[in-house]
Amino acid sequence: MRISARADYAVRAALQLAAAQDAGPLKAEAIAVDQDISHKFLEGILGDMRKGGLVQSQRGGNGGYWLARPAETISVADVIRCVDGPLVSVRGERPPDLSYSGPAESLLTLWIALRASVRDVLGVSLAELSAAKLPAAIVALADDPEAWTNP
């Protein structure tokens, strides 16, 4: 699975907003500087996140961006879907829309399981991630030395 730069930047921006949830709106420029992201590229990402209902914005001197919902209710998966579309697709199609025959028939089950696994891992909320309080199952996966070495 590949995480695009767009998805990585979106999650980082969302985490910045989650960390500042009680501090009021954040300017895109401040997020861009703090996260070392191109301001122009980030503006487009934040625009998509606004259209997707994850952030709200206000123009002006006191304006900026903030999360549209509490960070506890927004998952990393929500952010990625908002800027990149479905988490798992095969040839651009969602796994439930596929069909296989013969020896490849069980491949559909594998793709569905992959999607479920990705959804479980990326189901971590922005609040959990920004507070560095990842679920034990996620920590256990990352604690496996092979998770760091096998491509």
N, C-alpha and C positions, 0 to 999 in steps of 0.2 A: 504494500500500500504506500502510496506517495501522498505526502502532505504538501500542498502547493505553498508558495511564498504568500500568496493571498490569504490562505487559510491560517497560516502561522501568524501573519501580521494581524489578522482579524481577532484571533484568540488573544494575542498579546495586548491589543487595544482594549478588548473586552475585560481582560484582567486588570488593566490600568483603571478602567471605569469602575470595576467591582471594588478595587482597593480604595477608591475615592468616593464611594457611593454616598457617604454622608457629608461630603465636602462641597457639594454643588457641581455645576457643569465644568467639564474640562475642555479646554481648547484643543482642537486637533493638532495644532502646532506643538503644544506641550507634550501630548502623547507621542507625536512623531519624534521629538527630541529625546524624550525619556526612553523610548523603545528603539531608537536608531532606525526609523522607518522613513522613507521618502514622504514628505508632507502631502504632495500631490497624489501619490498612490494611496495613502491612508485616507484622504478625503473621499476617494471613490469607494473604498471599502466601507467607510462609515456611512456613506450614502446608501449602499446596498443593505447594510445592517439596519438603517433607519426604515427603508422600504420593507424589510423583512420583520419589522416590529420588535427588534432587539434593543435598539437605542432610540432615544428622542434627542432632538436638537433645538436650539434657539439661537437666532442670530443676534449680533450686537455685542457691546462691550462686556456685558455680564453673561453672554451666551456661551454656548459650547455644547458638549454631548454628555449624556448620562444614560444609564441603563433604563430601559422601559419597564423592566420588572425586577424584583429582588434577585440578587446574584444567586441565591439558593435555588431559584427556579429556572435558571438558564444553564444548560449543559454545554460542554465543549462541542458536542455533536450538533446542538442547535446552531452554534456560531458557524461551524464548518458548512453545514447544510445551507445556511443563509448566503454564504459567499461562493460556495463551490458546487452546490447541488447535492444529490444523493451521496451517502457515505461510501456505498459499494455499488458499482455498476459493472456490467460485463458487456463490452462492445457498445457502451452507452445505454444499455437497457438495465432496468431493475431486475434482480434475480427472479422474483415471482413471475415475471413476464416471459421467462425463458423456458424452453423445453428441449430435452435431449433424448436420444434413443440409443439402443444397443449398449455397448460397453461404457458409453458416456452418460448413461441415464442417471447414475448416482452423483454426477457432477453438480446437478442442481442442489442436492442436499448439502454438498460441500459449500457452495456459494451462499446458501441461506445461512449455514452455520457461521461462515466468515462474517456475514453481515451482522448476525446476532452478537458475535464476539466483539466486533468493532464498536457496535452500539453500546455494549456493556462497558467497555473501557472508556469510550468517549462520553459516557453518561455522567461523568464526574462534573459536578457543578462548578461554576466560576467561583462561588464562595469557598468550596473545599480547596480548589486549586490555589486561589489567592492567599488562603490562610495556611497553605502547605499541610493540609489535613486530608490527605488522600485516603480512600478506603483501603483497608488491610489487603484486600485481594489485589488491588493495583500495585501496592508496595511489594507484595510477594512476587508478582510477575517481574517487576523491575529488579528485585533482589537476586533473581536467578542469574548467575554469572554468564550463562550462554545468551541471555537477552542482550548483553552488551557486546558480545563478540561475534555471534553468528549473523551473517548478512540476511 
